[in-house]
Amino acid sequence: MHVRPDNPLIVQGDGKVLLETKHPKYEEVRDFLSRFAELETSPEHLHTYRIHPLTLWNAASSGMTRAEIVDGLRAWSKFDVPPDVLTQVGETIERYGLVKLQRHPDDPKLLRLEFASAYVAKLVGQVKQVRELLVEDGKRYLAIGGGHRGIFKQRMLCAGWPVEDLAGFIEGDPLKVTLRPTLLSNGKPFVIRDYQKTSADRWFQDGRPAGGNGVIVLPCGAGKTVVAIEAMARVGQKTLILATNGAAVNQWVREILDKTNLTESQVGAYTGETKNIRDVTVATYQIMTWRASKDVAFAHLHLFEDQNWGLIVYDEVHLLPAPVFGATAELQGRRRLGLTATLVREDGREGDVFSLVGPKRFDMAWQSLEEQGFIAEAKCYEVRVGWKNGAALTYEKAREGEKFRLAAVNPAKLEVIDGLVARHKNDNVLVIGTYLDQLHEIAKRYKAPLITGETPGPMRDVLFGKFRTGEIKLLIVSKVANFSIDLPDANVAIQVSGSFGSRQEEAQRLGRVLRPKADGAHFYSVVTRESKEQEFAMKRQLFLTEQGYRYYIQEGSS
């Protein structure tokens, strides 16, 4: 066995990879690992990653090779990498592309399957859940019905066969989209950044069938909207955009009008309040999944098929609701672009995103964008608070399911929030939380405006607008502000409560303050010490730790 004690990695036989955080090459190796492995635990000195088939297939789809992974593991490992791990990595990553979907040369109702070998064809033919979808295509080929394109890819992925979809797309109605050289809003020059252009390049692939579907992973504040607008210009066809809420829809409309040649008559919002279908239509996930009762059909899913869309954009694709997955399975003939800051889904359906929206085409380390000045330098703090006035005893006696909520709304947090708000009285501060009673109390305490799911859309827009202009310096927000809200001047976020161990929520909330600014950004997570909340906080922080952010522990009141 070769031993290289100065290296930072230990690769275990079960596929786990341990990384020393104090090693001088830590950041370089972390960025290497994050391309094909998932961070599982992040104690101070030793982080644990696990290599999954899906992370390997996403790496393959974004251009990473078996040799690159194997050579990197060997180069950075303290000990010889277990041969079984290298074999497993090689066999798994090389499965991507062994099965391809092609357009049928003779029958437009069928899609032809192309296999890397007769042996692969035999193995696929033995997959029970796939066999019923296969049809004979002459003596040499197998095919599937065009309507089974989505379900076939889903089932194949579950069986360990990631399909490379090269069957191409239906052409939507034409729409010429060009980017403005100057912004309509303020006349300032508008130039697409290199990484935004590269994202669109990797997704579109010059219009080849291999492109036109997939996911772009970029941090909040890095301009994912611009990537989508560039994709719209490349495709040049009618576009449907799905966003998380009404405020996000309005923001998309503003951005499109500000940065492209399109006019108000060409860009419409389709929400609970307005139903304007235009050449570019921006809808909410909520309206697409609305139905009067569980016994009736979804009332608005027809929007997917009513127009001849050439491109569908899924904003915050990691939040794609289950009913929309079903609709997306039927839309495999349309070009699809997913945008997200994290591929982590709390429901574990990352595989469905891979199959139905497409594989990861591009991502970029958050720290790289921070170093280049495209997102703010952020400092993250976990402020730990004790109990007061006998609350600890109430917590100990509570049912297990109730303990997290009690810790999250711990009244002792208010004194810590007082100190943070006073410290940042000249900054633009967001207080973000989950529990409405707690948020109402905080808003009353500081006589600050509060935005929740019950705040009417027009009032939300007014308050967000006043915050953007500096008229409001302190804004209290619920989960409605987690996603797709552009508040460029916010530089302090105080998280007072969260959704259990949601890594995606932690990433999105930090993203509220990542727009570039001279003095950087501060993100505080106020947590009850030695409680269920502190346990979940460690899970929430995993994704940001993987991106290079380190939480500084501060002790609050006791």
Beta strands, then each sheet from edge to edge (+ up, - down):
strand 1: 9-11
strand 2: 16-20
strand 3: 38-41
strand 4: 46-50
strand 5: 99-103
strand 6: 110-115
strand 7: 134-137
strand 8: 141-145
strand 9: 163-166
strand 10: 213-217
strand 11: 239-243
strand 12: 267-270
strand 13: 280-284
strand 14: 311-314
strand 15: 335-340
strand 16: 360-363
strand 17: 378-385
strand 18: 429-432
strand 19: 450-451
strand 20: 474-477
strand 21: 492-495
strand 22: 521-528
strand 23: 551-555
sheet 1: 1+ 2- 4+ 3-
sheet 2: 7+ 8- 6+ 5- 9-
sheet 3: 12+ 13+ 11+ 14+ 15+ 10+ 16+
sheet 4: 19+ 20+ 18+ 21+ 22+ 17+ 23+
end
